[in-house]
Amino acid sequence: MAAVTDSQRQFSRDEYFQDPQRYFARLREKRPVAPVNLPGGRRAWLVTRYEDVRAALADPRLAKDPRKLYPDWESGPVQAMFELHMLNLDPPDHTRLRRLVQKAFTPGRVSALRPRIEEITTALLDATEAIAAKSGDGVVDLLDQFAFRLPITVICELLGVPAHDQDDFREWTSTLLSSDRPQEDEEGARATHRDAARAMFAYFEQLIAAKRETPADDLLSALISVRDGAGSGDGGPGDALTEGELYAMLFLLLVAGFETTVNLIASGTLALLTFPDEMDRLGKDPSLLPAAVEELLRYTNPLNHATERFTVADLPIGDVVIPAGEPVTLVTSSANRDPGRFGHPDQLDLTRDASGHVAFGHGIHYCLGAPLARLEGEVAFGALLARFPGLALAVPPSQLRWRPSSLFHGLESLPVRLG
């Protein structure tokens, strides 16, 4: 791998978390395929231009299963839960596992969830309004009270996970996904990460045991049925699920099922508040909601980049050849801000044709939950603007902080006045 320059080392600083697009824009213009040090010390080749990113997302020369890069790779059950889930596997394992759950996330199945999502949204907005009324200054954290609780409640109900445990998931995933590990306390950060991983695994052990004892009409019970041989998974004779894959599937569906949508709702609301003319346009014309969600996905980018891949053969991208065996990070958020694909990309334009954005990825790993995230976004933004047309930030935008995560791009809080 080529040497990392001093300017590239800025990726490890706090400024990266607060404004990653500034760094991506520089790379996109000058070194669109470049080796860098990312936060946490991880080294990877970053790909930042739209055409390159979209093509690479579907290129079979980029693999995901770590056992292909490290033939002697071994892990205990806790580590495997985080590293050998469907998103980190290649065909045929990826194909087999995706087939087991994809029917739960088809547009038709998801559309049937709309009444329940609307019901949850109304209840959450009622509670948010009550909290704002009781506060001394009328300020409420919209991320905590609404943007987080809507998607976590929906995915918990879909999976059959008790909703009263949602705050535990929030704490665990926040720790597990953080890239902020100061070198002076590296061992302490590792210990905190291990504790969160073990706590989540222990919780899943209890939950799966309870579902085995008393199955219900939910996705987790269905997956347990497939694992235990009582169901086929409706996918044909090739369906199978090991115990480790069951844990990994639960982890992936739960975390991926709410983390990105939390960021879409919170960051999307901030974007609308930052572009008040667009917010006013959407409030007056709810028919714009589907297109608005696509533009907000493109603009806000709930993920900074796709999950890591590595080359299984020499891979030419542009005028660079990435050698075999190298980690590669495809920066989807940079692709969505590429002026070569989207005109005036740093401008929020709800009438823009944002089709082709890669916020959900592309290729065989295209986000399974995209229909659900789109629906939750439509319901959330529509209800929020109808209920609180005078919604306003309670602090200057410069005071907002973004979570210290290389993968996820999301706010730590969103203080607002409901108006």
C-alpha positions as CSV (number, residue, x, y, z in Angstrom):
1,M,0.0,0.0,0.0
2,A,1.3,3.5,-0.8
3,A,2.5,5.7,2.0
4,V,-0.1,7.8,3.8
5,T,0.6,11.5,3.6
6,D,0.3,14.0,6.4
7,S,-2.8,15.6,4.8
8,Q,-4.5,12.2,4.7
9,R,-3.8,11.7,8.4
10,Q,-6.4,14.4,9.1
11,F,-9.0,11.7,8.7
12,S,-8.2,10.6,12.3
13,R,-9.1,14.0,13.7
14,D,-12.3,15.3,15.2
15,E,-12.9,17.6,12.2
16,Y,-13.4,14.5,10.1
17,F,-16.4,13.4,12.2
18,Q,-17.9,16.9,12.1
19,D,-17.5,17.5,8.4
20,P,-16.4,14.4,6.5
21,Q,-17.7,15.8,3.2
22,R,-14.9,18.4,3.2
23,Y,-12.3,15.7,3.2
24,F,-14.1,13.5,0.7
25,A,-14.5,16.5,-1.7
26,R,-10.7,17.1,-1.6
27,L,-10.0,13.4,-2.4
28,R,-12.7,13.2,-5.1
29,E,-11.0,16.1,-6.9
30,K,-7.4,15.3,-6.4
31,R,-7.0,11.6,-5.5
32,P,-10.3,9.8,-6.2
33,V,-8.7,6.4,-5.5
34,A,-6.3,6.8,-2.5
35,P,-4.9,4.8,0.4
36,V,-5.6,6.5,3.8
37,N,-5.7,6.1,7.5
38,L,-9.2,6.2,8.7
39,P,-10.4,6.9,12.3
40,G,-9.3,4.2,14.7
41,G,-6.1,3.6,12.7
42,R,-7.7,1.4,10.0
43,R,-5.9,1.6,6.6
44,A,-7.9,1.3,3.4
45,W,-8.1,2.5,-0.2
46,L,-10.9,5.1,-0.4
47,V,-12.9,5.4,-3.7
48,T,-14.8,8.7,-3.8
49,R,-16.2,9.4,-7.3
50,Y,-19.7,8.3,-8.3
51,E,-19.0,6.2,-11.3
52,D,-16.2,4.4,-9.6
53,V,-18.2,3.8,-6.4
54,R,-21.3,2.5,-8.2
55,A,-19.3,0.2,-10.4
56,A,-17.2,-1.1,-7.6
57,L,-20.3,-1.9,-5.4
58,A,-21.2,-4.6,-7.9
59,D,-17.7,-5.8,-8.8
60,P,-17.1,-9.5,-7.8
61,R,-13.4,-8.7,-7.5
62,L,-14.3,-7.0,-4.3
63,A,-15.2,-9.5,-1.6
64,K,-16.5,-9.2,2.0
65,D,-16.0,-12.5,3.8
66,P,-12.9,-12.1,6.0
67,R,-12.1,-15.8,5.8
68,K,-11.1,-15.3,2.1
69,L,-8.5,-12.7,3.1
70,Y,-7.3,-14.6,6.1
71,P,-7.7,-18.4,5.5
72,D,-6.8,-19.2,9.2
73,W,-9.3,-16.6,10.5
74,E,-11.1,-17.8,13.6
75,S,-13.4,-16.2,16.0
76,G,-15.4,-16.9,19.1
77,P,-19.2,-16.8,19.0
78,V,-19.4,-13.1,20.1
79,Q,-17.0,-11.9,17.5
80,A,-18.6,-14.0,14.8
81,M,-22.0,-12.4,15.6
82,F,-20.5,-9.0,14.5
83,E,-18.3,-10.1,11.7
84,L,-20.0,-13.1,10.0
85,H,-23.4,-11.7,9.4
86,M,-25.0,-11.5,5.9
87,L,-23.6,-8.1,5.0
88,N,-20.1,-9.4,5.5
89,L,-20.5,-12.6,3.4
90,D,-20.3,-13.4,-0.3
91,P,-22.3,-15.9,-2.5
92,P,-23.4,-18.6,-1.9
93,D,-23.7,-17.9,1.8
94,H,-24.9,-14.4,1.3
95,T,-27.5,-15.6,-1.2
96,R,-28.8,-18.3,1.2
97,L,-29.1,-16.0,4.2
98,R,-30.7,-13.1,2.3
99,R,-33.3,-15.4,0.8
100,L,-34.4,-16.4,4.4
101,V,-35.5,-12.8,5.2
102,Q,-36.0,-10.9,2.0
103,K,-39.8,-11.7,1.9
104,A,-40.3,-9.7,5.1
105,F,-39.0,-6.6,3.4
106,T,-40.7,-6.6,0.0
107,P,-42.5,-3.4,-0.9
108,G,-45.8,-5.1,-0.6
109,R,-45.1,-6.5,2.9
110,V,-43.7,-3.2,4.1
111,S,-46.6,-1.2,2.7
112,A,-48.9,-3.2,4.9
113,L,-47.0,-1.8,7.9
114,R,-48.0,1.8,7.1
115,P,-51.1,2.0,9.5
116,R,-49.0,0.7,12.4
117,I,-46.1,3.0,11.6
118,E,-48.5,5.9,11.4
119,E,-50.0,4.9,14.8
120,I,-46.5,4.7,16.4
121,T,-45.6,8.1,14.8
122,T,-48.7,9.8,16.2
123,A,-48.0,8.4,19.7
124,L,-44.4,9.5,19.7
125,L,-45.3,13.0,18.5
126,D,-47.9,13.3,21.3
127,A,-45.2,12.3,23.8
128,T,-42.7,14.7,22.3
129,E,-45.1,17.6,22.5
130,A,-45.9,16.7,26.1
131,I,-42.2,16.7,27.0
132,A,-41.6,20.0,25.3
133,A,-44.6,21.5,27.1
134,K,-43.2,20.4,30.5
135,S,-39.7,21.7,29.8
136,G,-38.9,25.1,31.1
137,D,-37.8,26.5,27.8
138,G,-39.9,24.4,25.4
139,V,-36.9,22.7,24.0
140,V,-36.9,18.9,23.2
141,D,-34.3,16.6,21.7
142,L,-36.1,15.4,18.6
143,L,-33.5,12.8,17.9
144,D,-34.0,11.1,21.3
145,Q,-37.7,11.4,21.6
146,F,-38.7,10.8,17.9
147,A,-36.0,10.0,15.3
148,F,-34.6,7.2,17.5
149,R,-37.8,5.8,18.9
150,L,-39.8,5.4,15.7
151,P,-37.4,3.0,13.8
152,I,-36.4,1.1,16.9
153,T,-40.0,0.5,17.8
154,V,-40.9,-0.6,14.3
155,I,-37.9,-3.1,14.0
156,C,-38.4,-4.4,17.5
157,E,-42.1,-5.2,16.7
158,L,-41.1,-6.8,13.4
159,L,-38.5,-9.0,15.0
160,G,-40.4,-9.7,18.2
161,V,-37.9,-7.9,20.5
162,P,-39.3,-6.2,23.6
163,A,-39.5,-2.5,22.9
164,H,-38.7,-1.7,26.5
165,D,-35.1,-2.8,25.9
166,Q,-34.5,-0.3,23.1
167,D,-32.4,2.1,25.3
168,D,-30.0,-0.8,26.0
169,F,-29.6,-1.4,22.2
170,R,-28.9,2.3,21.7
171,E,-26.1,2.2,24.3
172,W,-24.6,-1.0,23.0
173,T,-24.6,0.0,19.3
174,S,-23.3,3.5,20.0
175,T,-20.3,1.9,21.7
176,L,-19.8,-0.8,19.1
177,L,-20.0,1.6,16.2
178,S,-17.8,4.3,17.6
179,S,-14.5,5.1,15.9
180,D,-13.4,7.5,18.6
181,R,-10.6,5.7,20.4
182,P,-8.0,8.0,21.8
183,Q,-4.5,6.4,21.6
184,E,-3.8,7.3,25.2
185,D,-6.7,5.1,26.3
186,E,-6.7,2.4,23.6
187,E,-7.0,-0.5,26.1
188,G,-9.8,1.1,27.9
189,A,-11.7,1.6,24.7
190,R,-11.2,-2.0,23.7
191,A,-12.5,-3.1,27.1
192,T,-15.6,-0.9,26.7
193,H,-16.2,-2.4,23.3
194,R,-15.8,-6.0,24.6
195,D,-18.2,-5.3,27.4
196,A,-20.9,-4.0,25.1
197,A,-20.4,-6.9,22.7
198,R,-20.7,-9.4,25.5
199,A,-23.8,-7.7,27.0
200,M,-25.6,-7.7,23.6
201,F,-24.7,-11.4,23.0
202,A,-25.9,-12.4,26.5
203,Y,-29.2,-10.5,25.9
204,F,-29.6,-12.4,22.5
205,E,-29.0,-15.7,24.3
206,Q,-31.9,-15.0,26.7
207,L,-34.1,-13.7,24.0
208,I,-33.6,-16.6,21.6
209,A,-34.1,-19.1,24.5
210,A,-37.4,-17.3,25.4
211,K,-38.6,-17.4,21.8
212,R,-37.8,-21.1,21.5
213,E,-39.9,-21.7,24.6
214,T,-42.8,-19.5,23.5
215,P,-42.7,-18.8,19.7
216,A,-44.7,-15.8,18.4
217,D,-45.8,-14.4,15.0
218,D,-42.6,-12.5,14.4
219,L,-39.5,-12.7,12.2
220,L,-37.2,-13.9,15.0
221,S,-39.5,-16.8,15.8
222,A,-39.6,-17.7,12.1
223,L,-35.8,-17.7,11.9
224,I,-35.5,-19.9,14.9
225,S,-38.0,-22.3,13.3
226,V,-35.7,-22.5,10.2
227,R,-32.7,-23.0,12.4
228,D,-34.4,-25.8,14.4
229,G,-35.7,-27.5,11.3
230,A,-39.3,-26.8,11.8
231,G,-39.5,-24.5,8.8
232,S,-38.0,-24.3,5.3
233,G,-37.7,-20.6,5.1
234,D,-39.8,-20.7,1.9
235,G,-36.6,-20.5,-0.1
236,G,-36.1,-24.0,-1.3
237,P,-33.9,-27.0,-0.2
238,G,-30.7,-24.8,0.0
239,D,-32.0,-22.9,3.0
240,A,-30.2,-23.6,6.3
241,L,-29.2,-21.5,9.3
242,T,-26.5,-22.3,11.9
243,E,-26.8,-21.2,15.5
244,G,-24.0,-18.6,14.9
245,E,-25.8,-17.3,11.8
246,L,-29.0,-16.9,13.8
247,Y,-27.2,-14.6,16.2
248,A,-25.5,-12.7,13.4
249,M,-28.8,-12.3,11.6
250,L,-30.5,-10.9,14.7
251,F,-27.7,-8.5,15.2
252,L,-27.7,-7.3,11.6
253,L,-31.4,-6.9,11.3
254,L,-31.8,-5.1,14.6
255,V,-28.9,-2.7,14.2
256,A,-29.2,-2.0,10.5
257,G,-33.0,-1.8,11.0
258,F,-32.9,1.3,13.0
259,E,-29.4,3.0,13.0
260,T,-29.6,4.3,9.4
261,T,-33.2,5.4,9.7
262,V,-32.5,7.3,12.9
263,N,-29.9,9.3,10.9
264,L,-32.2,9.8,8.0
265,I,-35.0,11.2,10.1
266,A,-32.8,13.4,12.4
267,S,-30.3,14.6,9.7
268,G,-33.2,15.0,7.2
269,T,-35.0,17.2,9.7
270,L,-31.9,19.3,10.2
271,A,-31.5,19.6,6.4
272,L,-35.0,20.8,6.0
273,L,-34.5,23.4,8.8
274,T,-31.3,24.5,7.1
275,F,-33.2,25.0,3.8
276,P,-36.4,26.6,5.0
277,D,-37.8,27.2,1.5
278,E,-37.6,23.5,0.8
279,M,-39.2,22.7,4.2
280,D,-42.0,25.1,3.4
281,R,-42.5,23.6,0.0
282,L,-42.7,20.1,1.4
283,G,-45.1,21.2,4.2
284,K,-47.4,22.7,1.6
285,D,-47.2,19.8,-0.9
286,P,-47.1,16.3,0.8
287,S,-47.2,14.7,-2.6
288,L,-43.5,15.6,-2.7
289,L,-42.7,13.2,0.2
290,P,-41.5,10.2,-1.9
291,A,-39.1,12.3,-4.0
292,A,-38.1,14.3,-0.9
293,V,-37.0,11.1,1.0
294,E,-34.8,10.2,-2.0
295,E,-33.2,13.6,-2.0
296,L,-32.8,13.6,1.7
297,L,-31.1,10.2,1.5
298,R,-28.7,11.6,-1.1
299,Y,-28.0,14.8,0.7
300,T,-27.8,13.6,4.3
301,N,-26.1,10.2,3.7
302,P,-26.9,8.2,6.9
303,L,-23.8,6.2,6.1
304,N,-20.5,7.8,5.3
305,H,-19.4,4.8,3.3
306,A,-20.2,1.2,2.5
307,T,-18.9,-1.6,4.8
308,E,-15.4,-2.8,4.0
309,R,-14.5,-4.9,1.1
310,F,-11.2,-6.3,-0.1
311,T,-9.7,-7.1,-3.4
312,V,-9.4,-10.8,-4.5
313,A,-7.6,-9.8,-7.7
314,D,-5.8,-6.7,-8.9
315,L,-8.5,-4.1,-9.5
316,P,-8.1,-1.2,-11.9
317,I,-10.2,1.9,-11.0
318,G,-9.5,4.9,-13.1
319,D,-5.8,5.2,-13.5
320,V,-5.0,3.3,-10.3
321,V,-4.6,-0.4,-9.8
322,I,-5.4,-1.6,-6.3
323,P,-3.4,-4.8,-5.6
324,A,-5.1,-8.0,-4.6
325,G,-5.6,-8.5,-0.9
326,E,-6.1,-4.8,-0.1
327,P,-9.0,-3.4,2.0
328,V,-11.2,-1.0,0.0
329,T,-13.8,1.5,1.3
330,L,-16.4,2.8,-1.2
331,V,-17.4,6.3,-0.1
332,T,-21.1,6.3,-1.0
333,S,-21.7,9.7,0.7
334,S,-19.0,11.2,-1.5
335,A,-20.5,9.6,-4.6
336,N,-23.9,11.2,-3.7
337,R,-22.2,14.6,-3.6
338,D,-20.2,14.2,-6.8
339,P,-20.9,17.2,-9.1
340,G,-20.2,14.9,-12.0
341,R,-23.4,13.1,-11.3
342,F,-25.6,15.5,-9.4
343,G,-25.7,19.2,-10.3
344,H,-25.1,21.6,-7.3
345,P,-24.8,18.6,-5.0
346,D,-24.5,20.6,-1.8
347,Q,-27.9,22.2,-2.4
348,L,-31.0,20.4,-1.0
349,D,-33.5,20.4,-3.9
350,L,-36.7,18.3,-3.2
351,T,-37.7,18.4,-6.9
352,R,-34.4,17.0,-8.0
353,D,-34.3,13.6,-9.7
354,A,-32.2,11.9,-7.1
355,S,-32.6,8.4,-8.6
356,G,-29.4,6.5,-8.9
357,H,-28.1,7.7,-5.5
358,V,-26.1,5.0,-3.6
359,A,-27.3,5.7,-0.1
360,F,-28.6,2.2,0.0
361,G,-25.7,0.7,-1.9
362,H,-25.9,-1.1,-5.2
363,G,-25.5,-4.7,-6.4
364,I,-26.2,-7.8,-4.4
365,H,-25.7,-6.1,-1.1
366,Y,-28.3,-3.4,-1.8
367,C,-30.0,-2.6,1.5
368,L,-32.6,-5.2,2.3
369,G,-34.5,-2.7,4.4
370,A,-34.7,0.1,1.9
371,P,-38.5,-0.1,1.4
372,L,-39.0,0.1,5.2
373,A,-36.6,3.0,5.6
374,R,-38.3,4.9,2.8
375,L,-41.8,4.3,4.3
376,E,-40.7,5.4,7.8
377,G,-39.1,8.5,6.3
378,E,-42.3,9.4,4.4
379,V,-44.5,8.9,7.5
380,A,-42.1,10.7,9.8
381,F,-41.4,13.8,7.7
382,G,-45.1,14.1,6.7
383,A,-46.4,13.9,10.2
384,L,-43.7,16.1,11.7
385,L,-44.3,19.0,9.3
386,A,-48.1,18.7,9.5
387,R,-48.0,18.7,13.2
388,F,-45.4,21.3,13.8
389,P,-45.1,23.7,10.9
390,G,-43.3,26.2,13.1
391,L,-40.5,23.7,13.9
392,A,-37.2,25.4,14.5
393,L,-33.7,24.7,15.7
394,A,-33.1,25.6,19.4
395,V,-29.4,26.1,19.0
396,P,-27.1,27.5,16.2
397,P,-26.2,24.7,13.7
398,S,-22.5,25.2,14.7
399,Q,-23.3,23.8,18.1
400,L,-24.6,20.5,16.9
401,R,-22.2,17.6,17.2
402,W,-22.0,14.5,15.0
403,R,-21.3,11.0,16.4
404,P,-17.7,9.9,16.3
405,S,-18.2,7.0,13.9
406,S,-16.4,6.4,10.6
407,L,-19.3,4.3,9.2
408,F,-22.4,6.1,10.4
409,H,-23.0,9.8,9.9
410,G,-25.5,10.9,12.5
411,L,-26.2,13.6,15.0
412,E,-25.6,13.2,18.8
413,S,-28.7,15.3,19.5
414,L,-31.2,17.6,17.7
415,P,-32.6,20.3,20.1
416,V,-35.6,21.9,18.6
417,R,-38.6,24.1,19.5
418,L,-41.8,22.6,18.1
419,G,-43.5,25.9,17.3
